[in-house]
Amino acid sequence: MEDDNLKKPQAEEPFTMAVFVEEAKLLKWRVLIVACFLTFGSYYIYDFPGSIGTGPHNTIQKRFDDHFGKGYYSQEMNQVLYSVYSWPNTVLAIFGGLLIDKYLGLRRAMLLFTGLVFAGSAVFYVGVVAINYPLLIFARVLFGLGGESLSVAQSAFVARWFKGGRGMALAFGITISFSRVGSSFNFLFSPMIAKDKDINTAVMAGMLACCISLLACFVLIVADRYAVNVGYIKAEAHENSEDAMNLRDIFKLPKELWVICIICVFCYTSIFPFIGIGKNFFEVKYDYSGDEASRYISIYQFTSAGASPVVGALVDGIGRNTLWLILASSCFILTHLMFIVTSIPAAVMMATMGVFYSFLVSGLWPSVPWVVPENMVGFSYGVMTALQNAGLAIFPLITGAVLDHYMAATPAINGTNTTNGTNGSHSFMAFLEDANASESSSSGALPELEGYKMTEILFMISAGVSLAASILLLILDKRGSGVLTARAAERRALAAKAKESDPLLNHGDGDL
Ligand SMILES: C[C@H](N)C(=O)N[C@@H](CCCCN)C(=O)O
């Protein structure tokens, strides 16, 4: 929403109204800060199994082993905590989107999802205190019911407040950057708290983080109601039966959205699963130690956190989302090619990869509200997230099989996926492979470099599909409204024209 797009206070309107509207101009940026905290808790607790799950000291494993006997808490039990979160979300995110657009509305859905995430963190705490594994599983299921849908709700919220004007890509960049902060905080603080206090306190800190998200949700609800009351944003579509999403409309979703989904699935599968195998790859390719390799992987987290807002601002200033997507996909093809044919230091490669990831996220997620009707933005993000989860669940199975094939001498050990848990690839197999990978690192058995080169080719193919889809998106867009390829300055006029021919398409242009 562009500030000059606000409902202009009329001369006869009371002075207070003008003040409210002026205030609301600033409100969207303050609201964005709060929106960043919406998913802070879920990103913080997501990687608990990775940060404080296993290990000889101050971990969940230690607590269970002390109670039930050594060897009770296995790597597999730890990885199952990830899988019960992930697999259901290959479908559940769609229902999350439906709840947002059709049944509950964004505000109530956000409350439900943050409530589920908080409940999950609380049950997890009880499970750790009571040393009860089924409770831990139940906690992660509860968390999973809310976690990914909350990310969908966050996207829908940002789109609702920022669409149709400057700042949307920047806003997405800032929230995505903050997600990385949430993950990094967990890896930084949880082991520290567990060491200085105990494991219960470390898990309780996660509850606190989720409590912050719940508080943020309350603030966002109040801010959203306030903004509706002063005319800054429209009432939620589901509140008006005429505007509410109709299930039949699902079949009318534009082709552009499905192409955006293809880009999302394939570009993400060329990144997250790579991060999943990156540590071992660097150990084999560059002969780094495990710790050194992990540090280089984390460079990607930091550069992407830093670059996402900057690139977001650039995308806002320039527009032309389709070209950013073409650029991002091309950069990923090139990156994986470089990993095969050059020995450029991993630190440099990972830093550039973090920047390329920012091209992707700033071009991709903000494109959705431009092409789908306003009353289906949440649902569209839900579909996109579900498909993304499916891709990220399946792709590591393929790379894992390739790497298994290239295991050097000890076929019983699979060294495909030693990760720090932040790989973004949330598949059961990937995490089981992580577990095996810890064994392999300690035994030194990793797949041959040739195997990693084969996976690099797969990542190139994946990015290649994303590139082809991005070009297709450009063509479709040029044939249609052209809004995704337009310069930022031209967008509002194009969006208004598109809306004239299809009233369902509401880009927030001039409605207020
Ligand atoms: C967690 C989710 N599946 C995801 O991939 N999120 C994106 C960002 C989504 C936009 C903000 N809600 C990511 O790149 O982490």
PDBQT file of the ligand as one rigid body, heavy atoms in Angstrom, charges set to zero:
ROOT
HETATM    1  C1  LIG A 601       9.290 -21.700   6.330  1.00  0.00    +0.000 C 
HETATM    2  C2  LIG A 601       8.765 -21.579   4.951  1.00  0.00    +0.000 C 
HETATM    3  N1  LIG A 601       8.513 -22.851   4.405  1.00  0.00    +0.000 N 
HETATM    4  C3  LIG A 601       9.723 -20.831   4.076  1.00  0.00    +0.000 C 
HETATM    5  O1  LIG A 601      10.404 -21.390   3.247  1.00  0.00    +0.000 OA
HETATM    6  N2  LIG A 601       9.764 -19.556   4.224  1.00  0.00    +0.000 N 
HETATM    7  C4  LIG A 601      10.514 -18.705   3.370  1.00  0.00    +0.000 C 
HETATM    8  C5  LIG A 601      10.049 -17.315   3.573  1.00  0.00    +0.000 C 
HETATM    9  C6  LIG A 601       8.541 -17.161   3.530  1.00  0.00    +0.000 C 
HETATM   10  C7  LIG A 601       8.078 -15.732   3.538  1.00  0.00    +0.000 C 
HETATM   11  C8  LIG A 601       7.864 -15.184   4.924  1.00  0.00    +0.000 C 
HETATM   12  N3  LIG A 601       6.753 -15.714   5.633  1.00  0.00    +0.000 N 
HETATM   13  C9  LIG A 601      12.016 -18.792   3.600  1.00  0.00    +0.000 C 
HETATM   14  O2  LIG A 601      12.766 -18.545   2.643  1.00  0.00    +0.000 OA
HETATM   15  O3  LIG A 601      12.438 -19.100   4.725  1.00  0.00    +0.000 OA
ENDROOT
TORSDOF 0
